[in-house]
Amino acid sequence: MNARILATSPLVGPALKELGAVIAPFRSAEWNAALPEVEALVVLLSEPLTESDLAKAPKLKAIATYSVGVNHLPLAACETRGIRILSTPGVLTDATADLALTLLLAVTRRVAEGERMVRSGRWTGWAPDQLLGTGLAGKVCGILGAGAIGKAFARRVWALGMQPIFWDREGTGGTVSFGVCESPRVPLPKLLESSAVLSLHCPLTHATRGLLGLKELERLPKGAILINTARGGIVDEPSALALLRAGHLGGVGLDVYEGEPKLHPAWLDAPRTVLLPHLGSATVETRAAMARLLRDGIAETLQIS
């Protein structure tokens, strides 16, 4: 197989076809056979590349990942080789923030439980104390990460009457403007101790991997809600599960998991949880825009007109 541009799967929209990319499953015999001639690789977040893969592709000039995150790529080796990394920041901001809000409302208003009740035929009518949820107005929402998605989520919870506060890797102090208002940037312990809702919007790096362990999660007020649409490795999942079952956490909404698509088996029957299959950017408009962004970056790198 002779391919200048090699992708592991089709993407939404015509972008890859416009480039003339060849499709071969990740690490398949066809994919490996094509590597010696490849100048650009297109991979998914779930397909980690290694330095060994790079060694098989001496002509490689660009790696395009259909994601914002790049923690699955050998960044140091790419820098040494001068291989350009292309990702998709910006275009999935609103879709991911929308999904985080969806998870928050689904957990606090017990949407999954209610739907199961209706579908099962167990619903016998309205009752005063039936599936009572948790209100959000007037409460503090702690946001880990003051990037575009964190700010977009802040605008959404602010519209619900919540008070956003931020932590990010840039340090402490000052404020974060999220378009309609400004909110304080605080140290992580203060953010955790103040947050009725904690929503994760930071990348997975060496500094953030395991950032929220048992000690950190125990700082949250009793009944706090944890939402993660960022990366699974930021949270110590066994600790979160233990605090959920003990009643310290009031609920958990997850779109990402450590080691996904494999899940810690305890999530499957965990109480007060909503679990989604990594849908953060899953709108037709967003996924097509992501593909166009990669198309344009590859065309520029390979000087394709």
WOUR-V840330 format. One line per field, one symbol per residue. ss: DSSP state (2 for helix, 1 for strand, 0 for the rest). psi: psi as a letter, one per 40 degrees, with the letter a starting at -180 (. if undefined). burial: 1 if it has 16 or more other ideal C-beta (glycine too) atoms within 10 Angstrom, else 0. Layout:
ss: ???
psi: ???
burial: ???
This chain:
ss: 00001110000000222220011000002222222220011110000000222220000001111000000000222222200111000000222222222222222200222222222200000000000000000001111100022222222222200011111100100011100001111002222222001111000000000001022220000001111100022210222222222000111111000000000022222000111000000002222222222222222222000
psi: hhhdhhieiiihieddddefihhhiheidddddeddehdhhhiideghiidddddegeehdihhhgidieeeigddddddefhhhhafideeddddddddddddddddefdddddddddeeeheiiidfhfhahidheihhhhhhfaddddddddddddeeihiiiiieeaiiaihhfdeiiiihiidddddeehdhhhhfiihiddehedgaddddediiheihhhhecidedhhdddddddddeedheihhheiiheiehihdeddfiifihhiggedegiddddddddddddddddddefh.
burial: 00111111001110110010111101000010011001111110101010001100100111111111111111001100101101110011111111111111111111100000000000000000000001010011111111111111111111000111111100000001010000111101001101111111111100010011000110111001111111111111101111110001111111111101001000100101110101011110011111111110111010010
